[in-house]
Structures are given as C-alpha cells and as structure tokens.
Amino acid sequence: MKSRCIFLIFFLLPITCLSQDPLKNSRLFIENLGKRVIQEVANPKIDTKQREKNFRKLYLDAFDDQYISKFVLGRHWKKIDNKTKLDFIKSFNDYLVMVYAPKFKGWSGTFKAVSSAELKENLYLVEMNLVSKSGKTPNIKLDWRMYINSQKKFKILDVNIDGVSMLITQRAEFSSVIKNDPKGVLGLLEKMKKKTKSSKS
C-alpha cells in the first residue's frame, strides 16, 4: 500500500500565481493535488483509457518533462541527436503513463503541505505529508522542488521521498540499462516502447 501512495507524487496540476506570495502559492499547488487526483485519476468509476488520458495531462501540466527526460539520461543526453531526444521524451512520457496510471485507481487521501522555502531565486521547496485515508499505511514525507515558468505556473523538477530523489533513482536505473545494452540509449528506447506496447495488448 505504501508504494501505491508513493506513485501519487507524479501528478499535480499547474497553478497560476494569483498573488505576490510564491511560497503560499507553492503550498496551495501541492494541496490542490489531492482534490484533482481523486477526481480525475483515482476515481474507480473512471475507465482505463480515460484514467490514462487524465494522468498524462496532469503529468505534462505539472512537471517539466523536458528537464526530467534530460536529467534521467544524464551524460548520454548530449550523445544523441535531436530526433532521438524528442523520441525519448515522448517514449518516457508514455512509459510513465503505462507504469503509474493504474496504481492510482481507488486511492484516497490528502496532501498536507508542512512548509515551503525559496532555496534560491525561482527555486522552491515544499515539504509535505502524504496521508492515506485508509490509515493502513504510514505518512510519507515528500519534498517537492519546483519553479515558476514564463507562463507564471509552477513546474516540478524533482521529488524526494523520505530523502531519496526520484530523478536520481530513475537515472541510476536507466544508466544500468544503457550500460548493459549494446545499443545504448536506443536499446533503452526499444525496451520502454516494448513494455508500453505490451501493456495495451
């Protein structure tokens, strides 16, 4: 059950900065997550196709997917051409939808922001607790790192779960796959596409 709660970190809606207090807005951004996730993704009455569609929209709206894709590839990003980069971003987004969207079904709980701070100019950290309504799992401490983009909306860069960076974890996993596949990044792409395709068959 704890792992199901962890996967909820991937889906926040962007929130426009309505006031001049970005720290307050960053906390509201996090706390709005629960309402929208429960309505648009976790609702057990939603069919699989709609859940995946909603999940994709939430992820793309809330996260900087280009930054995240670049980070998880690490030094390999510079070694691939622009066409492969675009292919990787799309395939990685598809992969996330395939892996995580089903894990939302039926979840209920709350996101409670504890504090927020500006780490440096336009880089914000929000500490929060993820609380399952069932009470069967312990609270999970999440630290969100985000910035405000040119459209005055928050974009998430990384999330730490009990002190562990999700981006660093994903990069380590991908680096291992790339290292052990003779095709390198192309081999990783093939594996992601294969998994995504098999999930729909």
N, C-alpha and C positions, 0 to 999 in steps of 0.2 A: 504493500500500500504506500509506503514512503516513496518508492520510485515513481509511482503514479503522480504523487504530489510534485515531485521534482520536475516532471515534464511540463508542468503548468507554467514554468518560467519563460517559455518561449513565446508567449502570446500576450502582448499589450497593445492597446490602441494608442495612436498618437494623440496628444492633447495639445491644443493651441495654447500659447502663453497668454492667458487672458488678463493677467495682472503684471505688475512690475516685480513680482517676487518669484523668481525661478525656483527657489528652494521649496516654497509652498506648492508651486505647480508640479514640481517633480514628485512630491509625495502624493498629490492628487492623481497624477498619472499612474502611479503604481496601484493605488487603491481602487481606481476605476477598472483595473484588470479583472477583479473577481466578478463584477457585475456583467461585463461583456462576455467573459469566457463562459460563465454559466449559461447565459442567454444564447450565445451563438455557437458554442463548441461543445460544452459539457452536457447540454440538454439531451437526455436519452431518446427523445422523440424525433431528433434530427436524424435523417438517413445518412449513410456513409458518404455519399457523394457531396451532399451539402455540408457535412462536417468538414470534409477536406477542403472544400472551397472556402468556407469561413476561416478555417485555420490558416490557409495560405494568405488570405487577405490580412488577417491580424498580424502575421509574421512580417509581411512586406511593409505594412503600415508602421509597425512599431520598431523594427530593427533595421540597422544599416547593413543590408545583406551583402553589398559590395565589399565593405570593410571586413565583415566577418569571413567572407569567402577568401579574401586576400590573406587574412591572418591565419586561417586554418591550413593554408597551403605553405605558409612560411617562405623559406628561401626558394621554393620551387615556383612560386608565382612569377618571378622575374624570368624564369626559363621558358615559359610558354608564350605563344603568340596571342594576339587579341581575340582571335576567333575561339581559341581554346579557353581563354579566360571567360568569355561570355557563356560558352558551353558549360563550363564548370559551375558558374554562378547559378544557371538555370537547373542543372542536374542536382546540385547540392540543395537548392530550394525544394525540388521535387522529392529528394531523399528525406528531408526533414518532415515534409508533409506526410509521406508514407510511414515513417517511423513513429512520429509523435501524435498525429491527429487521433488515432484510435484510443490512445491512452487517456484522453480527456473524458470519454463517454461516462456519464453518470457521476463525475466528481462534483463535490460541493464543498465549499469552504470560504475563507476570507483571506484577503491580503491586507495586512495591517502594517503601515509604514511606521517605523520607530523613530527614525531621524533622517536628516539629509544634510549634505555639506557640499561646498564647491571646492573640489580638490585643486583645481587651477582654473584659469579663465575658460569658461564654457565647457567644463567637465564636471559633472555632478555625480555624487554617490548617494544612493538611497538605501538605508538599511531597513529591512522589513522581516516580518514573520509570516510564513505560510501556514495557515491553520486549517486542518481538515475538520469539517462539520461533524463527521462521524466520531471523532475523538479517539479513533483506533490507532492513529499514528502520532508521533511527537511533532511539535512545531519544528519547522525547518527555517534556518536563518539564511536569508538571501541578501546579497549586496549587489545592487544594480549600478552600472556605470553608463552614463548617457550624456548626450549633448543636445543643444538646440540647433536645428539646421536652418537654412536660409528661408524656409517657409514658416519659421517660428514654431516648429513642432519638435518634440523630443524624439531622439533616435537612440536606441540602446546599442551599446558597443560590446558589453560583456556582462555576465552574471556569475557571481561567486556563490557556490552552495556550500555552506559550512566551511568557508575559507578556500574552496577549490574552484579555480577558474574553469568555466565550461569551455572557453575558447582554447585554453592551453591543453585541456584534456582531449578535445577533438583534434587539435593539431598533432598531438603525440600519436593518436590512433592513425591518422592519415599518413603521417611520416613513416610509420611502420609498414603500412600497406605499400606505399610508394617504393620504399627501400627494398622490399621483398618481391616486387613485381618488375620483371624485365622491361615492361612498357612504361614504368614510372607513373607520371600523372595520368597518362592515357589509360593505363591499366586501372587506376583508381576510378576514373570516369566510367569505364566499362562495368566495373563491379557495382557502382552506385546505380547505373541505368538498369542493369540486370535485376537487382533487388527491387527497384521501383516497378519495373515491368512485371515481375513475377507476383508482386502483391496485388496486381489488378487482374490476374488470370484466374 
